């Protein structure tokens, strides 16, 4: 009987340690690398802000860029809200309908998106503090 209790305690210990390792490691797995962006290239987009998402874990600019008679939507990934606040951004820095120019690192697969580098207003004034 004693041996069964010891075996149960050992199994319970390893189960607890394993569960803790999984739970503590989950946030690290949730964060992605920036390998999907071509950090050797830069692009420039001028368009109209559809939406500025000031949310964790990353902020986003949804930008409508005119292409002839229509507009393509671009998704520009930014840093975390805490990072942007330190760079002078606020949740209301960009408003829907505002014209901006964004400099970004493009996605390697060529889809309409990228990693934020800097932005400026329609009259050329920088938005926030560039990294």
C-alpha positions in Angstrom: 0.0 0.0 0.0 2.8 2.4 0.8 4.4 1.8 -2.6 1.2 2.8 -4.3 1.0 6.1 -2.4 4.6 6.9 -3.3 4.0 6.1 -7.0 0.9 8.3 -6.9 2.8 11.2 -5.3 5.6 10.9 -7.9 3.1 10.9 -10.8 1.3 13.9 -9.2 4.6 15.8 -8.9 5.6 15.3 -12.5 2.1 16.1 -13.7 2.2 19.4 -11.8 5.6 20.3 -13.0 4.7 19.4 -16.6 1.5 21.4 -16.4 3.4 24.4 -15.0 5.9 24.2 -17.8 3.2 24.2 -20.4 1.4 27.1 -18.8 4.5 29.2 -18.3 5.8 28.5 -21.8 2.6 29.4 -23.6 3.1 33.2 -23.7 6.6 32.7 -25.2 5.0 30.6 -28.0 2.3 33.2 -28.6 4.8 35.8 -29.6 6.0 35.6 -33.2 9.3 36.6 -34.8 9.5 39.2 -37.5 10.9 36.7 -40.0 7.8 37.1 -42.2 8.9 40.7 -42.9 11.7 41.6 -45.3 13.8 43.8 -43.0 16.2 44.7 -45.9 13.4 46.4 -47.9 11.3 49.4 -47.2 8.0 50.5 -48.8 6.0 53.7 -48.6 2.2 53.9 -48.7 0.0 56.9 -48.8 -3.6 56.4 -48.0 -6.6 56.9 -45.7 -6.8 55.3 -42.3 -9.7 52.9 -42.1 -8.9 51.9 -38.5 -6.2 52.3 -35.9 -6.2 49.4 -33.5 -4.5 50.3 -30.3 -4.6 46.9 -28.6 -2.4 44.3 -27.2 -0.3 42.5 -28.1 0.4 44.6 -31.2 -1.2 47.7 -32.6 -2.3 47.9 -36.3 -3.0 50.5 -38.9 -5.6 49.4 -41.5 -4.8 51.7 -44.4 -6.8 52.1 -47.6 -4.5 52.8 -50.6 -6.0 54.0 -53.9 -5.3 51.9 -56.9 -7.1 53.4 -59.8 -10.8 53.5 -59.2 -10.7 51.2 -56.1 -8.7 51.0 -52.9 -6.6 48.1 -51.5 -6.5 47.6 -47.7 -3.1 47.2 -46.1 -2.4 45.9 -42.6 0.6 47.5 -41.0 1.7 45.8 -37.8 3.2 48.0 -35.0 4.6 47.4 -31.6 2.7 47.0 -28.4 0.7 49.9 -26.9 3.3 50.4 -24.2 6.0 50.7 -26.8 4.0 53.2 -28.8 3.1 55.3 -25.8 6.8 55.7 -25.1 7.2 56.9 -28.7 4.5 59.5 -28.3 1.5 57.6 -29.7 -2.0 57.6 -28.1 -5.1 55.6 -28.8 -6.5 58.6 -30.7 -3.3 59.5 -32.6 -4.8 58.3 -35.9 -8.5 58.8 -36.8 -10.5 57.0 -39.4 -10.5 59.0 -42.6 -7.2 60.7 -41.9 -4.6 60.8 -44.8 -1.2 59.5 -43.8 2.0 58.2 -45.3 3.5 55.1 -43.8 7.0 53.6 -44.2 7.1 49.9 -43.6 9.0 46.6 -44.1 7.0 44.5 -46.5 5.8 41.0 -46.0 8.1 38.5 -47.7 5.1 36.7 -49.4 4.0 39.9 -51.2 0.6 40.2 -49.5 -0.6 43.7 -48.6 0.9 44.2 -45.2 4.1 45.0 -43.3 6.0 46.0 -40.2 5.7 49.7 -39.2 8.8 51.9 -39.4 7.4 55.5 -39.4 4.4 57.6 -40.3 3.7 61.2 -41.3 0.6 63.3 -41.7 -0.6 64.5 -45.1 1.4 67.7 -44.7 4.6 65.7 -44.0 4.7 66.2 -40.2 6.1 63.0 -38.4 3.7 61.1 -36.2 5.2 60.0 -32.9 8.9 59.6 -32.5 10.6 57.3 -35.1 12.5 54.4 -33.6 
